[in-house]
Amino acid sequence: MHTPQEDPVPRPHADPGLQPERTTLAWNRTMLALVVAGVLLLRWVPRYGWFPLGLTLLTAATALAITAGQARRYRRSARGIRVGRIEADVVGVLGTTAAVALLGALALVVVVALPLR
């Protein structure tokens, strides 16, 4: 007789779809995209000076903020599944959206308005 194998990682919820884990992976992809964008901005430093370096620091700060909130978001999602009500992370989404929009606008400033060295 075959017995079901126990989950090697105990989870604080009973969601077979693993919603908190999928949400965490989505935030990790967002963080990784920001880090890649920040690294790509470094190639503009010799051409445009210090300004792209500031944009890289903005992407790094946003990625760190996402990382810092991961455990809180996971716990809140797991707790929401247990009680049957999950609330959206409006502050996190709006903050990330604002940072990405600001980064895009400032990158356009670099390309369009800054003089070449």
N, CA, C and O atoms as a printed pandas DataFrame, in Angstrom:
     atom_number atom_name residue_name chain_id  residue_number  x_coord  y_coord  z_coord
0              1         N          MET        A               1    0.845   -1.180    0.000
1              2        CA          MET        A               1    0.000    0.000    0.000
2              3         C          MET        A               1    0.889    1.241    0.000
3              4         O          MET        A               1    1.864    1.333    0.745
4              5         N          HIS        A               2    0.527    2.176   -0.844
5              6        CA          HIS        A               2    1.292    3.413   -0.982
6              7         C          HIS        A               2    0.732    4.463   -0.028
7              8         O          HIS        A               2   -0.471    4.721   -0.021
8              9         N          THR        A               3    1.597    5.061    0.769
9             10        CA          THR        A               3    1.159    6.121    1.678
10            11         C          THR        A               3    1.601    7.459    1.110
11            12         O          THR        A               3    2.697    7.573    0.561
12            13         N          PRO        A               4    0.756    8.467    1.241
13            14        CA          PRO        A               4    1.151    9.787    0.717
14            15         C          PRO        A               4    2.378   10.306    1.445
15            16         O          PRO        A               4    2.511   10.181    2.662
16            17         N          GLN        A               5    3.253   10.882    0.670
17            18        CA          GLN        A               5    4.477   11.444    1.234
18            19         C          GLN        A               5    4.160   12.787    1.886
19            20         O          GLN        A               5    3.441   13.611    1.322
20            21         N          GLU        A               6    4.707   12.991    3.080
21            22        CA          GLU        A               6    4.473   14.253    3.769
22            23         C          GLU        A               6    5.287   15.364    3.114
23            24         O          GLU        A               6    6.356   15.139    2.548
24            25         N          ASP        A               7    4.742   16.558    3.215
25            26        CA          ASP        A               7    5.419   17.727    2.681
26            27         C          ASP        A               7    6.685   17.962    3.505
27            28         O          ASP        A               7    6.598   18.112    4.724
28            29         N          PRO        A               8    7.882   17.999    2.857
29            30        CA          PRO        A               8    9.120   18.186    3.618
30            31         C          PRO        A               8    9.240   19.565    4.259
31            32         O          PRO        A               8    9.989   19.740    5.220
32            33         N          VAL        A               9    8.501   20.551    3.728
33            34        CA          VAL        A               9    8.543   21.900    4.291
34            35         C          VAL        A               9    7.176   22.185    4.901
35            36         O          VAL        A               9    6.189   22.320    4.178
36            37         N          PRO        A              10    7.113   22.275    6.225
37            38        CA          PRO        A              10    5.808   22.586    6.823
38            39         C          PRO        A              10    5.358   23.990    6.440
39            40         O          PRO        A              10    6.135   24.942    6.513
40            41         N          ARG        A              11    4.112   24.109    6.035
41            42        CA          ARG        A              11    3.574   25.404    5.622
42            43         C          ARG        A              11    2.520   25.855    6.621
43            44         O          ARG        A              11    1.783   25.036    7.171
44            45         N          PRO        A              12    2.453   27.138    6.849
45            46        CA          PRO        A              12    1.479   27.649    7.822
46            47         C          PRO        A              12    0.084   27.814    7.235
47            48         O          PRO        A              12   -0.704   28.618    7.732
48            49         N          HIS        A              13   -0.230   27.064    6.187
49            50        CA          HIS        A              13   -1.552   27.157    5.563
50            51         C          HIS        A              13   -1.879   25.822    4.904
51            52         O          HIS        A              13   -1.017   24.952    4.777
52            53         N          ALA        A              14   -3.099   25.676    4.497
53            54        CA          ALA        A              14   -3.534   24.429    3.862
54            55         C          ALA        A              14   -3.957   24.670    2.420
55            56         O          ALA        A              14   -4.891   24.028    1.941
56            57         N          ASP        A              15   -3.302   25.566    1.730
57            58        CA          ASP        A              15   -3.655   25.889    0.353
58            59         C          ASP        A              15   -2.930   24.943   -0.588
59            60         O          ASP        A              15   -1.708   25.027   -0.710
60            61         N          PRO        A              16   -3.653   24.033   -1.266
61            62        CA          PRO        A              16   -2.972   23.117   -2.180
62            63         C          PRO        A              16   -2.392   23.831   -3.399
63            64         O          PRO        A              16   -1.500   23.296   -4.057
64            65         N          GLY        A              17   -2.886   25.031   -3.710
65            66        CA          GLY        A              17   -2.365   25.800   -4.836
66            67         C          GLY        A              17   -1.144   26.624   -4.493
67            68         O          GLY        A              17   -0.535   27.232   -5.373
68            69         N          LEU        A              18   -0.782   26.652   -3.225
69            70        CA          LEU        A              18    0.411   27.354   -2.748
70            71         C          LEU        A              18    0.432   28.829   -3.138
71            72         O          LEU        A              18    1.452   29.344   -3.596
72            73         N          GLN        A              19   -0.699   29.501   -2.955
73            74        CA          GLN        A              19   -0.811   30.914   -3.329
74            75         C          GLN        A              19    0.268   31.789   -2.688
75            76         O          GLN        A              19    0.854   32.613   -3.391
76            77         N          PRO        A              20    0.561   31.655   -1.389
77            78        CA          PRO        A              20    1.613   32.519   -0.823
78            79         C          PRO        A              20    2.969   32.304   -1.498
79            80         O          PRO        A              20    3.736   33.250   -1.675
80            81         N          GLU        A              21    3.259   31.057   -1.873
81            82        CA          GLU        A              21    4.529   30.785   -2.531
82            83         C          GLU        A              21    4.562   31.408   -3.923
83            84         O          GLU        A              21    5.590   31.944   -4.337
84            85         N          ARG        A              22    3.447   31.340   -4.649
85            86        CA          ARG        A              22    3.395   31.954   -5.983
86            87         C          ARG        A              22    3.541   33.468   -5.889
87            88         O          ARG        A              22    4.208   34.087   -6.718
88            89         N          THR        A              23    2.919   34.054   -4.885
89            90        CA          THR        A              23    3.035   35.499   -4.696
90            91         C          THR        A              23    4.476   35.885   -4.372
91            92         O          THR        A              23    4.984   36.881   -4.888
92            93         N          THR        A              24    5.126   35.107   -3.528
93            94        CA          THR        A              24    6.522   35.361   -3.186
94            95         C          THR        A              24    7.405   35.260   -4.424
95            96         O          THR        A              24    8.308   36.076   -4.610
96            97         N          LEU        A              25    7.153   34.272   -5.264
97            98        CA          LEU        A              25    7.930   34.135   -6.495
98            99         C          LEU        A              25    7.720   35.332   -7.424
99           100         O          LEU        A              25    8.665   35.782   -8.073
100          101         N          ALA        A              26    6.497   35.850   -7.493
101          102        CA          ALA        A              26    6.228   37.028   -8.333
102          103         C          ALA        A              26    7.002   38.239   -7.819
103          104         O          ALA        A              26    7.583   38.982   -8.610
104          105         N          TRP        A              27    7.014   38.442   -6.510
105          106        CA          TRP        A              27    7.784   39.566   -5.950
106          107         C          TRP        A              27    9.275   39.362   -6.202
107          108         O          TRP        A              27    9.994   40.323   -6.474
108          109         N          ASN        A              28    9.749   38.102   -6.114
109          110        CA          ASN        A              28   11.164   37.834   -6.392
110          111         C          ASN        A              28   11.515   38.143   -7.843
111          112         O          ASN        A              28   12.600   38.656   -8.118
112          113         N          ARG        A              29   10.610   37.837   -8.778
113          114        CA          ARG        A              29   10.859   38.173  -10.182
114          115         C          ARG        A              29   10.920   39.687  -10.370
115          116         O          ARG        A              29   11.744   40.188  -11.135
116          117         N          THR        A              30   10.056   40.405   -9.678
117          118        CA          THR        A              30   10.083   41.865   -9.757
118          119         C          THR        A              30   11.402   42.398   -9.225
119          120         O          THR        A              30   12.007   43.285   -9.828
120          121         N          MET        A              31   11.848   41.861   -8.100
121          122        CA          MET        A              31   13.110   42.287   -7.507
122          123         C          MET        A              31   14.270   41.988   -8.452
123          124         O          MET        A              31   15.157   42.824   -8.630
124          125         N          LEU        A              32   14.269   40.816   -9.052
125          126        CA          LEU        A              32   15.345   40.447   -9.965
126          127         C          LEU        A              32   15.356   41.358  -11.195
127          128         O          LEU        A              32   16.426   41.754  -11.656
128          129         N          ALA        A              33   14.194   41.689  -11.723
129          130        CA          ALA        A              33   14.113   42.595  -12.871
130          131         C          ALA        A              33   14.687   43.966  -12.516
131          132         O          ALA        A              33   15.371   44.580  -13.336
132          133         N          LEU        A              34   14.418   44.447  -11.311
133          134        CA          LEU        A              34   14.971   45.729  -10.880
134          135         C          LEU        A              34   16.492   45.667  -10.771
135          136         O          LEU        A              34   17.181   46.605  -11.173
136          137         N          VAL        A              35   17.011   44.583  -10.239
137          138        CA          VAL        A              35   18.465   44.442  -10.113
138          139         C          VAL        A              35   19.110   44.409  -11.494
139          140         O          VAL        A              35   20.137   45.051  -11.714
140          141         N          VAL        A              36   18.519   43.669  -12.421
141          142        CA          VAL        A              36   19.063   43.610  -13.784
142          143         C          VAL        A              36   19.020   44.992  -14.432
143          144         O          VAL        A              36   19.988   45.405  -15.071
144          145         N          ALA        A              37   17.914   45.707  -14.273
145          146        CA          ALA        A              37   17.819   47.057  -14.838
146          147         C          ALA        A              37   18.888   47.963  -14.228
147          148         O          ALA        A              37   19.507   48.757  -14.937
148          149         N          GLY        A              38   19.105   47.850  -12.934
149          150        CA          GLY        A              38   20.124   48.666  -12.277
150          151         C          GLY        A              38   21.523   48.362  -12.779
151          152         O          GLY        A              38   22.328   49.272  -12.978
152          153         N          VAL        A              39   21.812   47.094  -12.983
153          154        CA          VAL        A              39   23.133   46.715  -13.495
154          155         C          VAL        A              39   23.311   47.229  -14.925
155          156         O          VAL        A              39   24.389   47.702  -15.288
156          157         N          LEU        A              40   22.253   47.136  -15.736
157          158        CA          LEU        A              40   22.348   47.636  -17.107
158          159         C          LEU        A              40   22.569   49.148  -17.145
159          160         O          LEU        A              40   23.218   49.660  -18.058
160          161         N          LEU        A              41   22.029   49.860  -16.155
161          162        CA          LEU        A              41   22.238   51.307  -16.107
162          163         C          LEU        A              41   23.703   51.672  -15.872
163          164         O          LEU        A              41   24.139   52.763  -16.239
164          165         N          LEU        A              42   24.454   50.769  -15.265
165          166        CA          LEU        A              42   25.863   51.051  -14.985
166          167         C          LEU        A              42   26.671   51.273  -16.261
167          168         O          LEU        A              42   27.694   51.959  -16.232
168          169         N          ARG        A              43   26.232   50.710  -17.367
169          170        CA          ARG        A              43   26.982   50.909  -18.616
170          171         C          ARG        A              43   26.880   52.346  -19.114
171          172         O          ARG        A              43   27.668   52.758  -19.965
172          173         N          TRP        A              44   25.930   53.111  -18.602
173          174        CA          TRP        A              44   25.771   54.510  -19.000
174          175         C          TRP        A              44   26.669   55.464  -18.199
175          176         O          TRP        A              44   26.803   56.633  -18.561
176          177         N          VAL        A              45   27.274   54.978  -17.130
177          178        CA          VAL        A              45   28.077   55.859  -16.272
178          179         C          VAL        A              45   29.214   56.525  -17.042
179          180         O          VAL        A              45   29.386   57.736  -16.901
180          181         N          PRO        A              46   30.006   55.805  -17.854
181          182        CA          PRO        A              46   31.082   56.495  -18.577
182          183         C          PRO        A              46   30.565   57.548  -19.560
183          184         O          PRO        A              46   31.250   58.537  -19.822
184          185         N          ARG        A              47   29.380   57.348  -20.096
185          186        CA          ARG        A              47   28.845   58.256  -21.107
186          187         C          ARG        A              47   28.100   59.447  -20.494
187          188         O          ARG        A              47   28.167   60.557  -21.022
188          189         N          TYR        A              48   27.379   59.217  -19.364
189          190        CA          TYR        A              48   26.520   60.266  -18.805
190          191         C          TYR        A              48   26.925   60.734  -17.408
191          192         O          TYR        A              48   26.274   61.618  -16.852
192          193         N          GLY        A              49   27.965   60.174  -16.837
193          194        CA          GLY        A              49   28.421   60.629  -15.526
194          195         C          GLY        A              49   27.723   59.922  -14.366
195          196         O          GLY        A              49   27.306   58.770  -14.484
196          197         N          TRP        A              50   27.606   60.616  -13.269
197          198        CA          TRP        A              50   27.118   60.031  -12.017
198          199         C          TRP        A              50   25.625   59.750  -12.008
199          200         O          TRP        A              50   25.186   58.909  -11.224
200          201         N          PHE        A              51   24.830   60.399  -12.826
201          202        CA          PHE        A              51   23.373   60.284  -12.762
202          203         C          PHE        A              51   22.874   58.839  -12.906
203          204         O          PHE        A              51   22.020   58.425  -12.123
204          205         N          PRO        A              52   23.368   58.060  -13.869
205          206        CA          PRO        A              52   22.931   56.670  -13.958
206          207         C          PRO        A              52   23.287   55.849  -12.719
207          208         O          PRO        A              52   22.588   54.896  -12.376
208          209         N          LEU        A              53   24.370   56.224  -12.056
209          210        CA          LEU        A              53   24.726   55.527  -10.818
210          211         C          LEU        A              53   23.652   55.761   -9.750
211          212         O          LEU        A              53   23.329   54.854   -8.983
212          213         N          GLY        A              54   23.108   56.963   -9.703
213          214        CA          GLY        A              54   21.998   57.241   -8.789
214          215         C          GLY        A              54   20.773   56.402   -9.117
215          216         O          GLY        A              54   20.065   55.949   -8.218
216          217         N          LEU        A              55   20.522   56.195  -10.413
217          218        CA          LEU        A              55   19.401   55.333  -10.811
218          219         C          LEU        A              55   19.644   53.890  -10.385
219          220         O          LEU        A              55   18.716   53.198   -9.967
220          221         N          THR        A              56   20.882   53.442  -10.490
221          222        CA          THR        A              56   21.219   52.095  -10.033
222          223         C          THR        A              56   20.968   51.970   -8.534
223          224         O          THR        A              56   20.464   50.947   -8.070
224          225         N          LEU        A              57   21.315   52.996   -7.785
225          226        CA          LEU        A              57   21.060   52.965   -6.343
226          227         C          LEU        A              57   19.559   52.951   -6.049
227          228         O          LEU        A              57   19.121   52.307   -5.095
228          229         N          LEU        A              58   18.767   53.658   -6.864
229          230        CA          LEU        A              58   17.313   53.619   -6.699
230          231         C          LEU        A              58   16.769   52.216   -6.940
231          232         O          LEU        A              58   15.909   51.748   -6.194
232          233         N          THR        A              59   17.257   51.550   -7.966
233          234        CA          THR        A              59   16.790   50.184   -8.221
234          235         C          THR        A              59   17.216   49.254   -7.091
235          236         O          THR        A              59   16.451   48.378   -6.689
236          237         N          ALA        A              60   18.422   49.436   -6.579
237          238        CA          ALA        A              60   18.892   48.595   -5.472
238          239         C          ALA        A              60   18.056   48.835   -4.218
239          240         O          ALA        A              60   17.711   47.884   -3.517
240          241         N          ALA        A              61   17.729   50.088   -3.930
241          242        CA          ALA        A              61   16.907   50.398   -2.751
242          243         C          ALA        A              61   15.509   49.793   -2.885
243          244         O          ALA        A              61   14.962   49.273   -1.912
244          245         N          THR        A              62   14.935   49.859   -4.079
245          246        CA          THR        A              62   13.614   49.274   -4.296
246          247         C          THR        A              62   13.676   47.760   -4.149
247          248         O          THR        A              62   12.789   47.163   -3.539
248          249         N          ALA        A              63   14.716   47.129   -4.702
249          250        CA          ALA        A              63   14.875   45.681   -4.568
250          251         C          ALA        A              63   15.048   45.283   -3.102
251          252         O          ALA        A              63   14.503   44.267   -2.669
252          253         N          LEU        A              64   15.796   46.069   -2.343
253          254        CA          LEU        A              64   15.970   45.777   -0.907
254          255         C          LEU        A              64   14.654   45.940   -0.149
255          256         O          LEU        A              64   14.364   45.167    0.764
256          257         N          ALA        A              65   13.868   46.931   -0.520
257          258        CA          ALA        A              65   12.567   47.119    0.129
258          259         C          ALA        A              65   11.652   45.926   -0.150
259          260         O          ALA        A              65   10.929   45.476    0.739
260          261         N          ILE        A              66   11.680   45.418   -1.367
261          262        CA          ILE        A              66   10.884   44.239   -1.697
262          263         C          ILE        A              66   11.348   43.052   -0.869
263          264         O          ILE        A              66   10.530   42.323   -0.307
264          265         N          THR        A              67   12.650   42.857   -0.793
265          266        CA          THR        A              67   13.200   41.749   -0.010
266          267         C          THR        A              67   12.822   41.875    1.465
267          268         O          THR        A              67   12.467   40.887    2.107
268          269         N          ALA        A              68   12.900   43.081    1.989
269          270        CA          ALA        A              68   12.583   43.294    3.406
270          271         C          ALA        A              68   11.130   42.976    3.719
271          272         O          ALA        A              68   10.825   42.556    4.835
272          273         N          GLY        A              69   10.229   43.165    2.766
273          274        CA          GLY        A              69    8.818   42.907    3.005
274          275         C          GLY        A              69    8.355   41.500    2.693
275          276         O          GLY        A              69    7.193   41.169    2.925
276          277         N          GLN        A              70    9.245   40.660    2.167
277          278        CA          GLN        A              70    8.835   39.321    1.743
278          279         C          GLN        A              70    8.260   38.482    2.877
279          280         O          GLN        A              70    7.183   37.904    2.727
280          281         N          ALA        A              71    8.942   38.407    3.986
281          282        CA          ALA        A              71    8.469   37.560    5.089
282          283         C          ALA        A              71    7.115   38.043    5.609
283          284         O          ALA        A              71    6.240   37.232    5.909
284          285         N          ARG        A              72    6.944   39.347    5.717
285          286        CA          ARG        A              72    5.676   39.906    6.185
286          287         C          ARG        A              72    4.545   39.569    5.222
287          288         O          ARG        A              72    3.458   39.170    5.639
288          289         N          ARG        A              73    4.812   39.736    3.923
289          290        CA          ARG        A              73    3.780   39.427    2.925
290          291         C          ARG        A              73    3.409   37.957    2.950
291          292         O          ARG        A              73    2.232   37.616    2.836
292          293         N          TYR        A              74    4.399   37.075    3.097
293          294        CA          TYR        A              74    4.129   35.643    3.132
294          295         C          TYR        A              74    3.270   35.293    4.352
295          296         O          TYR        A              74    2.275   34.577    4.234
296          297         N          ARG        A              75    3.659   35.799    5.512
297          298        CA          ARG        A              75    2.885   35.505    6.735
298          299         C          ARG        A              75    1.460   36.020    6.610
299          300         O          ARG        A              75    0.516   35.343    7.018
300          301         N          ARG        A              76    1.298   37.211    6.048
301          302        CA          ARG        A              76   -0.036   37.778    5.902
302          303         C          ARG        A              76   -0.881   36.945    4.932
303          304         O          ARG        A              76   -2.072   36.742    5.171
304          305         N          SER        A              77   -0.282   36.465    3.848
305          306        CA          SER        A              77   -1.018   35.621    2.906
306          307         C          SER        A              77   -1.403   34.289    3.537
307          308         O          SER        A              77   -2.534   33.831    3.377
308          309         N          ALA        A              78   -0.478   33.669    4.247
309          310        CA          ALA        A              78   -0.765   32.389    4.897
310          311         C          ALA        A              78   -1.858   32.552    5.952
311          312         O          ALA        A              78   -2.747   31.707    6.059
312          313         N          ARG        A              79   -1.796   33.622    6.723
313          314        CA          ARG        A              79   -2.817   33.887    7.735
314          315         C          ARG        A              79   -4.172   34.146    7.056
315          316         O          ARG        A              79   -5.210   33.697    7.543
316          317         N          GLY        A              80   -4.153   34.868    5.936
317          318        CA          GLY        A              80   -5.383   35.144    5.205
318          319         C          GLY        A              80   -6.035   33.873    4.685
319          320         O          GLY        A              80   -7.260   33.760    4.687
320          321         N          ILE        A              81   -5.237   32.924    4.242
321          322        CA          ILE        A              81   -5.789   31.645    3.777
322          323         C          ILE        A              81   -6.430   30.904    4.934
323          324         O          ILE        A              81   -7.508   30.329    4.782
324          325         N          ARG        A              82   -5.780   30.911    6.092
325          326        CA          ARG        A              82   -6.343   30.218    7.265
326          327         C          ARG        A              82   -7.680   30.808    7.683
327          328         O          ARG        A              82   -8.604   30.066    8.013
328          329         N          VAL        A              83   -7.796   32.126    7.676
329          330        CA          VAL        A              83   -9.033   32.766    8.140
330          331         C          VAL        A              83  -10.046   32.988    7.023
331          332         O          VAL        A              83  -11.194   33.344    7.288
332          333         N          GLY        A              84   -9.623   32.778    5.762
333          334        CA          GLY        A              84  -10.546   32.897    4.648
334          335         C          GLY        A              84  -10.681   34.290    4.056
335          336         O          GLY        A              84  -11.630   34.573    3.325
336          337         N          ARG        A              85   -9.734   35.154    4.373
337          338        CA          ARG        A              85   -9.784   36.515    3.815
338          339         C          ARG        A              85   -8.362   37.050    3.656
339          340         O          ARG        A              85   -7.621   37.190    4.630
340          341         N          ILE        A              86   -8.001   37.345    2.415
341          342        CA          ILE        A              86   -6.665   37.865    2.132
342          343         C          ILE        A              86   -6.800   39.312    1.670
343          344         O          ILE        A              86   -7.604   39.634    0.794
344          345         N          GLU        A              87   -6.007   40.159    2.271
345          346        CA          GLU        A              87   -6.010   41.565    1.889
346          347         C          GLU        A              87   -4.814   41.847    0.982
347          348         O          GLU        A              87   -3.724   41.312    1.185
348          349         N          ALA        A              88   -5.036   42.680    0.000
349          350        CA          ALA        A              88   -3.963   43.036   -0.929
350          351         C          ALA        A              88   -2.921   43.911   -0.242
351          352         O          ALA        A              88   -3.231   44.657    0.687
352          353         N          ASP        A              89   -1.692   43.808   -0.711
353          354        CA          ASP        A              89   -0.607   44.647   -0.212
354          355         C          ASP        A              89   -0.563   45.926   -1.050
355          356         O          ASP        A              89    0.315   46.106   -1.893
356          357         N          VAL        A              90   -1.516   46.793   -0.801
357          358        CA          VAL        A              90   -1.675   48.012   -1.602
358          359         C          VAL        A              90   -0.448   48.908   -1.483
359          360         O          VAL        A              90    0.016   49.457   -2.482
360          361         N          VAL        A              91    0.072   49.060   -0.292
361          362        CA          VAL        A              91    1.235   49.937   -0.088
362          363         C          VAL        A              91    2.440   49.406   -0.861
363          364         O          VAL        A              91    3.150   50.173   -1.510
364          365         N          GLY        A              92    2.669   48.108   -0.792
365          366        CA          GLY        A              92    3.801   47.516   -1.516
366          367         C          GLY        A              92    3.670   47.662   -3.017
367          368         O          GLY        A              92    4.635   48.005   -3.701
368          369         N          VAL        A              93    2.487   47.405   -3.527
369          370        CA          VAL        A              93    2.267   47.514   -4.975
370          371         C          VAL        A              93    2.398   48.965   -5.435
371          372         O          VAL        A              93    3.057   49.240   -6.438
372          373         N          LEU        A              94    1.774   49.896   -4.706
373          374        CA          LEU        A              94    1.867   51.309   -5.092
374          375         C          LEU        A              94    3.297   51.830   -4.971
375          376         O          LEU        A              94    3.755   52.593   -5.822
376          377         N          GLY        A              95    3.995   51.424   -3.928
377          378        CA          GLY        A              95    5.388   51.848   -3.757
378          379         C          GLY        A              95    6.281   51.336   -4.873
379          380         O          GLY        A              95    7.109   52.078   -5.401
380          381         N          THR        A              96    6.114   50.074   -5.231
381          382        CA          THR        A              96    6.903   49.494   -6.315
382          383         C          THR        A              96    6.551   50.159   -7.646
383          384         O          THR        A              96    7.435   50.462   -8.447
384          385         N          THR        A              97    5.260   50.382   -7.875
385          386        CA          THR        A              97    4.825   51.054   -9.101
386          387         C          THR        A              97    5.422   52.453   -9.201
387          388         O          THR        A              97    5.909   52.850  -10.259
388          389         N          ALA        A              98    5.384   53.195   -8.103
389          390        CA          ALA        A              98    5.943   54.550   -8.104
390          391         C          ALA        A              98    7.445   54.523   -8.361
391          392         O          ALA        A              98    7.960   55.348   -9.115
392          393         N          ALA        A              99    8.147   53.583   -7.739
393          394        CA          ALA        A              99    9.601   53.501   -7.933
394          395         C          ALA        A              99    9.944   53.152   -9.375
395          396         O          ALA        A              99   10.865   53.732   -9.949
396          397         N          VAL        A             100    9.212   52.210   -9.965
397          398        CA          VAL        A             100    9.482   51.819  -11.353
398          399         C          VAL        A             100    9.136   52.966  -12.309
399          400         O          VAL        A             100    9.873   53.214  -13.263
400          401         N          ALA        A             101    8.033   53.659  -12.064
401          402        CA          ALA        A             101    7.669   54.800  -12.917
402          403         C          ALA        A             101    8.719   55.905  -12.812
403          404         O          ALA        A             101    9.107   56.493  -13.821
404          405         N          LEU        A             102    9.174   56.185  -11.601
405          406        CA          LEU        A             102   10.219   57.191  -11.402
406          407         C          LEU        A             102   11.510   56.775  -12.100
407          408         O          LEU        A             102   12.158   57.592  -12.755
408          409         N          LEU        A             103   11.875   55.519  -11.959
409          410        CA          LEU        A             103   13.076   55.010  -12.612
410          411         C          LEU        A             103   12.971   55.170  -14.128
411          412         O          LEU        A             103   13.924   55.612  -14.769
412          413         N          GLY        A             104   11.828   54.818  -14.703
413          414        CA          GLY        A             104   11.638   54.959  -16.148
414          415         C          GLY        A             104   11.729   56.407  -16.595
415          416         O          GLY        A             104   12.370   56.714  -17.600
416          417         N          ALA        A             105   11.088   57.295  -15.850
417          418        CA          ALA        A             105   11.122   58.717  -16.205
418          419         C          ALA        A             105   12.542   59.266  -16.113
419          420         O          ALA        A             105   12.971   60.020  -16.987
420          421         N          LEU        A             106   13.270   58.900  -15.075
421          422        CA          LEU        A             106   14.641   59.386  -14.918
422          423         C          LEU        A             106   15.574   58.786  -15.964
423          424         O          LEU        A             106   16.514   59.447  -16.404
424          425         N          ALA        A             107   15.328   57.550  -16.363
425          426        CA          ALA        A             107   16.131   56.948  -17.429
426          427         C          ALA        A             107   15.906   57.687  -18.747
427          428         O          ALA        A             107   16.839   57.868  -19.530
428          429         N          LEU        A             108   14.669   58.111  -18.988
429          430        CA          LEU        A             108   14.401   58.921  -20.186
430          431         C          LEU        A             108   15.140   60.251  -20.120
431          432         O          LEU        A             108   15.646   60.741  -21.130
432          433         N          VAL        A             109   15.199   60.830  -18.924
433          434        CA          VAL        A             109   15.942   62.082  -18.762
434          435         C          VAL        A             109   17.409   61.864  -19.130
435          436         O          VAL        A             109   18.021   62.702  -19.793
436          437         N          VAL        A             110   17.961   60.743  -18.699
437          438        CA          VAL        A             110   19.365   60.452  -19.014
438          439         C          VAL        A             110   19.568   60.401  -20.518
439          440         O          VAL        A             110   20.494   61.019  -21.044
440          441         N          VAL        A             111   18.715   59.673  -21.205
441          442        CA          VAL        A             111   18.897   59.456  -22.642
442          443         C          VAL        A             111   18.583   60.708  -23.461
443          444         O          VAL        A             111   19.273   61.005  -24.437
444          445         N          VAL        A             112   17.548   61.434  -23.065
445          446        CA          VAL        A             112   17.070   62.554  -23.890
446          447         C          VAL        A             112   17.729   63.879  -23.502
447          448         O          VAL        A             112   18.099   64.653  -24.384
448          449         N          ALA        A             113   17.881   64.154  -22.226
449          450        CA          ALA        A             113   18.248   65.502  -21.798
450          451         C          ALA        A             113   19.708   65.677  -21.393
451          452         O          ALA        A             113   20.253   66.770  -21.548
452          453         N          LEU        A             114   20.351   64.645  -20.886
453          454        CA          LEU        A             114   21.730   64.830  -20.419
454          455         C          LEU        A             114   22.698   64.896  -21.584
455          456         O          LEU        A             114   22.562   64.151  -22.554
456          457         N          PRO        A             115   23.677   65.787  -21.491
457          458        CA          PRO        A             115   24.674   65.861  -22.559
458          459         C          PRO        A             115   25.648   64.681  -22.463
459          460         O          PRO        A             115   25.922   64.170  -21.376
460          461         N          LEU        A             116   26.153   64.270  -23.600
461          462        CA          LEU        A             116   27.168   63.216  -23.621
462          463         C          LEU        A             116   28.491   63.778  -23.122
463          464         O          LEU        A             116   28.780   64.962  -23.294
464          465         N          ARG        A             117   29.266   62.940  -22.519
465          466        CA          ARG        A             117   30.611   63.354  -22.073
466          467         C          ARG        A             117   31.582   63.278  -23.199
467          468         O          ARG        A             117   32.761   63.585  -23.020
